Amino acid sequence: MDQNVENHGRLEKLEGIGCSRKRREDPRFIQGKGNYVDDIKLPGMLFAVMVRSPYAHAKIKSIDTSKAKAYPGVHAVLTADDLKPLKLHWMPTLAGDVQAVLADGYVSFQNQEVAFVVADDRYVAADAAELVEVDYEELPAVVDPFKALLPDAPVIRPDLDGKSVGAHGARKHHNHIFNWQIGDKDKTDRAFTDAEVTVKQDMHYPRVHPCPLETCGSLASYDAIRGDLTVWITSQAPHVVRTVVGLLSSIPESKIRIISPDIGGGFGNKVGVYPGYVCSIVASIVLGRPVKWIESRSENLTTTAFARDYWMTGELAADRNGKIKALRVNVTADHGAFDACADPTKWPAGMFHVCTGSYDIPNAHVSVDGVYTNKFPGGVAYRCSFRVTEAVYLVERMIDVLAQKLNIDKAEIRKRNFIKYEQFPYLTPLGLEFDSGNYLPALEKVLEAVDYTALRAEQAQKRADPNCPTLMGIGITTFTEIVGAGPSKSCDILGIGMFDSCEIRVHPDGSAIARMGTISQGQGHQTTYAQIIASESGIAASQIAVEEGDTSTAPYGLGTYGSRSTPVAGAAVARASRKIREKARKIAAHLLEVAPDDLEFDLDQFKVKGDPSKAKTMKEIAWAAYNNVPEGMEMGLEAVDYYDPPNFTFPFGAYLCVVDVNKKTGETKVRRFYALDDCGTRINPMIIEGQIHGGLTEGFAVAMGQELPYDEQGNVLGGTLMDYFLPTSVETPHWETDFTVTPSPHHPIGAKGVAESPHVGSIPCFSSAMVDAFAHLGTTHFNMPYNSYRVWQHAQSLGL
Amino acid sequence: MSKKTIVSFKLNGTATDVMVEPRELLIHTLREKLSITGPHIGCETSHCGTCTVDLDGISVKSCTVLTVQCEGAEMLTIEGFAKGGVLHPLQEAFTQEHGLQCGYCTPGMITRAYRLLQENPSPTEEEIRFWMAGNLCRCTGYQNIVKAIQYAAAKMRGESVTSSHPLMAEISA
């Protein structure tokens, strides 16, 4: 018993894996001492504002910057002509396309970057931006990807004129980007021909925006004497930015320092490299002074990286019992004016091929066509891995549609199709190998927790009562995510494999500093990475400083997005910690005069097997590492690990949602939302819960209100927070969370990543519930977002 | 550019003079001229609340207040909450209840919650959610922010409080 108490005390002091350790980031944030890009001020710093196109599609006949340049306090006005001699008027995108940094003769989306005004402060810059005179000749715009593919559609990209092959193969039309297919088409088509039952459903996943509270921005400072460029930037991938800046500028990477300081939320918005960043760098080089550029909210919502905009058609073939035989999917993907999708190079539809979901589907085929339109570029993952939200939405919606057709309960049809526990690792028909999963107990736990039978009984009663003012809907999703991009054999960005890294240095006093190639934007890396190191190396988390985001100190890594920090960098952290531990073992053996194999690791010390009185703590070992190591061993206690994961990880969950819809007004109340997540080994339960709350809330926002629509002229209609829905504390539902633990077999600590599952899994769950509210009236699907107006329209169309 | 004016107010208890153009917004004066970078800019249209400061006993969004309107005012920002190295109960509460993630909304949230607890020391969850609706958060989903405000309210009433996230809960279980 005493031993247990003592161990508990030591565990508590260690604050390792499994603790709800309070966050190390918090003291600065709660005292207003965070350090975001716009908080940084340098001597001589100038401020820049972008001049943007009011038109979605136009020729630029001329740009007159003379009045702006003459305005007091203005230092420079850059246009494409100024960037041309530097070959910087165009830049490569992450998707193998190019994007105009400043418009080169024409604009192809509203708010496109046309000129960059640099002045003493933001007021002067804004004044002068108004004085830049641009003469446009307006051209017809096309904002519908299907119309963009008509033979006589306007040419959106004259620079690609005559190019019949793009970065991802043949282009079949002047506005076509690529066609990407995966799966066995013939076998799938045969399964459909032979099927007892088939269902088909069109659905649109609207264009949305991640909209973090901090917009994008950069502060570039070029030191002409040293030839050094330092850029503070809102980037989820600072090392990738360094490589891109090096490629663009011909400055060696050794002379470029990219710093991502505190970031006010990213959610995918801060993965790409944007024209404003490039212009601030060029302006700093040209002027020899630091130049800051910070987006306004409207610029953020209408220019830097939308998400989704997928038009999907799903089909399922099944037998009469609801056992699925095949899945067929066709997608038209609206990529906007430049293909700036953030995806691994080989996969222009990201990891959409996870769309067979948690189900044992023998045959599948997917075809995706990317299309240019006069809308802003992007195609980033909004709190999900590349295109996974779309994929999960598709399959979860389709299985509901099939259940409805066969009149099988939607929980039951899922049970009949789940990949079974003993089938893992499971190879999907689209070539992914799911690492681990245990779907049935997860769903059963949720159904029991909410008393599903009682909910269905209540719903039946309400449906039977013609005077009931509300429609009750029950939604279910049992999703599988794919995160942790990724194995370098299949994943790279600009040719760089998607590994990640960790470097740990243990100081003589037994404290340590650890650096990673990732960057937190609220996930709490400083807290959780230290917990992994604590458990794996025996150094108390409180003694470990975690640093990220500065490319001059951190080892190269691909950054934080796609829930990759824990699966990839977290693995590097564990492995680097183990290297520390193994060196420590040898030092301890030397100090105790025993063989290394005679020692066992015990929380924070090595002790001699069978003689626990003889032990050396990690603190003692760290000191010895700098003065008394075994003969032939290098001094010091440091380790570096670059981790190339053997596979992705596949977190999963079972969610259930209950909505009450007012028949007459369309107003919807989320009565209950129960979310069970399985992210494998749990590092910090408090932070996991926080991530799940956040993901569910963003999922709620997408399902219930977010959309960036365009009018026929190409004007974007969702460009302010007046129009674009961010839920407040009043609308946001109360969340109930739960978990199971199915560790990843290939991850060093069995962790899978968690922050995106709640977004990916909740959106189809809301759809499932909303459709269910109308299902008894024949509705199989209607499109998001479910704002009151749309729901009311739908109710009206059913004669309610 | 127009003529500048001197504006005098009390900022976190300190008498402050600052020279501004009449059009200058308070958030810019605070951040650019007075090194008060706790309040942030998230929208510049009064929607997000990251720029919230307490002005003469009222929460205001400093992105839509002109600095020249603040002559003679008493102003409290997040920088004025901790006293002598001791955190305000709201600051402690936000950490203990995990009421923040990226931290961008946090200064505004705490400043707004402070005003709420001045007006209503024992708010219900519904009242908290209503009062905080002008401050957006993209990370937390608000649930832990509500808990943090309840925690701080209890502490300020002199009641004993503990975190809903005990360090060893899952390990001991």
Interface residues (C-beta under 8 A of the other chain):
Chain A: H8 L11 E12 E15 G18 C19 S20 R21 K22 R23 E25 D26 P27 R28 F29 I30 Q31 G32 K33 G34 Y36 D38 D39 K41 P72 G73 D121 R122 Y123 V124 D127 C211 P212 L213 E214 T215 D262 I263 G264 G265 F267 I294 S296 R297 Q521 G522 Q523 G524 R682 P685 M686 I687 E689 G690 Q691 H693 G694 L696 T697 E698 T720 L721 M722 L726 T728 S729 V730 T732 H734 W735
Chain B: M1 E21 R23 E24 H28 R31 E32 I36 T37 G38 P39 H40 I41 G42 C43 E44 T45 H47 C48 T50 T77 I78 E79 F81 A82 L87 Q91 F94 T95 Q96 H98 L100 Q101 C102 G103 Y104 C105 T106 P107 I110 I128 R129 F130 M132 A133 G134 N135 L136 C137 R138 C139 T140 G141 Y142 Q143 N144 I145 V146 S163 H165 P166 L167 M168 A169 E170 I171 S172
